[in-house]
Amino acid sequence: QVQLVESGGGLVQAGGSLRVSCAASGRTFSSNAMGWFRQAPGKEREFVAGISWDGGSTTYADSVKGRFTISRDKVKNTVYLQMDILKPEDTAVYYCAAASASAVVIRLFRYWGQGTQVTVSS
């Protein structure tokens, strides 16, 4: 059974930092692109960041570019999202996802974690 388990969410003040992690189990995603999405209350789920299978290519939403960094550790089968200079509008449930492709193609993310709450207070 494939599982993506997020951790590291929490409450942080505006301007602060937080790192969320996503550990995969049940299979390895070493050949798959990985990504992070988020969903705020009353809004649709949106793409945040993605990383190619080898970590050589990363993609970010304009709203987080320059503040968030996605990375992966293929040995640990884990993906990270380092979030800096957090803003109240970053408040959302953050979901880890794995694509059925080696490159970041948003429509090809197939496997999802259960999500972790990130709350940024003003």
C-alpha positions in Angstrom: 0.0 0.0 0.0 1.4 3.3 -1.1 1.5 6.0 1.6 2.6 9.6 1.7 2.8 10.9 5.2 3.3 14.6 5.9 4.7 16.1 9.1 6.1 19.3 10.5 3.1 21.6 10.2 2.1 23.9 12.9 1.5 27.5 14.0 4.1 30.2 13.2 4.2 34.0 13.2 4.3 36.0 10.1 7.9 36.3 8.9 8.9 33.0 10.4 9.9 29.7 9.0 8.7 26.2 8.9 9.7 22.9 7.2 7.3 20.3 6.3 8.3 16.7 5.4 6.7 13.9 3.4 7.8 10.4 3.9 6.8 7.8 1.3 6.3 4.1 2.1 5.0 1.1 0.3 7.1 1.9 -2.8 9.9 4.1 -3.8 9.2 7.3 -5.8 12.8 7.7 -6.9 11.8 7.8 -10.5 8.8 10.1 -10.0 8.4 13.8 -9.7 7.2 15.0 -6.3 5.3 18.1 -5.2 3.5 20.1 -2.7 0.0 21.5 -3.0 -2.1 23.5 -0.5 -5.8 24.2 0.2 -7.0 27.1 2.2 -10.5 27.2 3.6 -13.1 28.0 0.9 -10.5 27.8 -1.8 -9.5 25.1 -4.4 -6.3 23.1 -3.9 -3.4 24.8 -5.6 0.1 23.8 -6.7 2.9 25.1 -4.6 6.1 23.5 -5.7 7.4 20.5 -7.6 10.7 18.7 -8.0 11.8 16.3 -10.8 12.8 12.8 -10.2 16.5 13.6 -9.9 16.1 16.9 -8.1 17.6 18.7 -11.1 14.5 20.8 -11.8 12.2 22.6 -9.5 9.0 24.6 -10.2 7.3 27.1 -7.9 4.0 28.9 -7.9 4.6 32.7 -8.3 3.1 33.3 -4.8 5.9 31.4 -3.1 8.8 31.9 -5.4 11.9 33.2 -3.5 10.4 32.2 -0.2 9.8 28.4 -0.4 12.3 25.7 -1.3 11.5 22.1 -2.3 14.1 19.4 -1.9 14.2 15.6 -1.8 16.3 12.9 -0.2 16.1 9.8 -2.4 17.8 7.6 0.1 15.2 8.4 2.8 12.4 8.5 0.2 11.4 11.9 1.7 10.5 15.3 0.2 10.8 18.6 2.1 9.3 22.0 1.7 11.2 24.7 3.5 9.0 27.8 4.0 10.6 31.1 4.9 9.2 34.6 5.2 5.8 33.1 5.9 2.7 35.2 5.4 -0.9 34.8 6.8 -2.1 34.0 3.3 0.2 30.9 3.3 -2.2 29.4 5.9 -3.6 26.2 4.5 -3.5 22.4 4.6 -0.4 21.3 2.8 -0.5 18.1 0.8 2.4 16.0 -0.5 1.9 14.4 -3.9 3.7 12.0 -6.2 3.4 12.2 -10.0 3.2 9.4 -12.5 6.0 11.0 -14.4 9.6 11.9 -13.8 9.1 15.6 -14.6 6.8 18.0 -12.9 3.5 17.9 -14.8 0.7 19.2 -12.5 -2.1 17.1 -14.0 -0.1 13.9 -13.5 0.1 14.0 -9.7 -1.7 10.8 -8.7 -0.7 9.9 -5.2 -1.7 12.1 -2.2 -0.9 12.4 1.5 -3.5 13.2 4.1 -2.2 16.8 4.6 -0.7 18.8 7.4 -2.0 22.1 8.7 0.2 25.2 8.5 -1.2 28.3 10.2 0.6 31.7 10.0 -0.6 34.3 12.5 -0.3 38.0 11.8 
